[in-house]
């Protein structure tokens, strides 16, 4: 049977309104983790768990993740979650807990990142730490024609010289650069100390 025009139009309008309202309430996928972390105190009240316990668990998870992926961002917010747990335990409202979490999280990130980047610049490791270090020539180096062997910190390295110089066995050399697995060296003057 055919429906009268007015009823069909009304049912179509109702289904469109229902469809529109459900589309407008959906959240983007990236917002869900942030809302879950910020909503931790509310989740605690819903399930009968005190919000301080929820903040403690969130803080512990953040600190453990920081150990696995060191960037000093997750750990800073994990530490701030511990302070929010203290506020929850003292009876602070949920809004204050969230404010403590966010303010302290950002306050911990900035100095931690500065310290991390400053300490990274001063440390030279691996092959970047070798230039400028003295080494002992174990096998003679014949300029660019034949590589020799030098000993640096009880490790033997294949070495060539700069500008094709010849270096005799027993001479003290200085590492100028690292080229792959070879050292580029220059002979130190006779008065220089041995390694």
Long-range contacts (C-beta under 8 A, 24 or more apart in sequence): 38-98, 38-101, 41-84, 41-88, 41-94, 41-97, 41-98, 42-94, 50-88, 50-89, 51-85, 51-88, 51-94, 51-97, 52-85, 52-86, 52-88, 52-89, 53-85, 54-85, 54-88, 55-81, 55-82, 55-84, 55-85, 55-88, 55-97, 55-101, 56-81, 56-82, 56-85, 59-84, 59-85, 72-109, 72-112, 72-113, 72-116, 73-109, 73-113, 75-112, 76-105, 76-106, 76-108, 76-109, 76-112, 77-101, 77-105, 77-108, 77-109, 79-104, 79-105, 79-108, 80-104, 80-105, 80-107, 80-108, 81-105, 127-178, 128-178, 130-175, 130-178, 130-183, 131-175, 131-176, 131-177, 131-178, 132-174, 132-175, 133-174, 133-175, 133-195, 134-172, 134-173, 134-174, 134-175, 134-188, 134-192, 134-193, 134-194, 134-195, 135-159, 135-172, 135-173, 135-174, 135-175, 135-183, 135-185, 135-195, 136-170, 136-171, 136-172, 136-173, 136-194, 136-195, 137-167, 137-168, 137-169, 137-170, 137-171, 137-172, 137-173, 137-185, 138-169, 139-169, 140-166, 140-167, 140-168, 140-169, 141-165, 141-166, 141-167, 141-185, 142-166, 147-182, 150-183, 150-185, 151-195, 152-183, 152-195, 157-181, 157-182, 157-183, 158-182, 158-183, 159-183, 159-184, 159-185, 160-184, 160-185, 161-185, 161-186, 161-187, 162-186
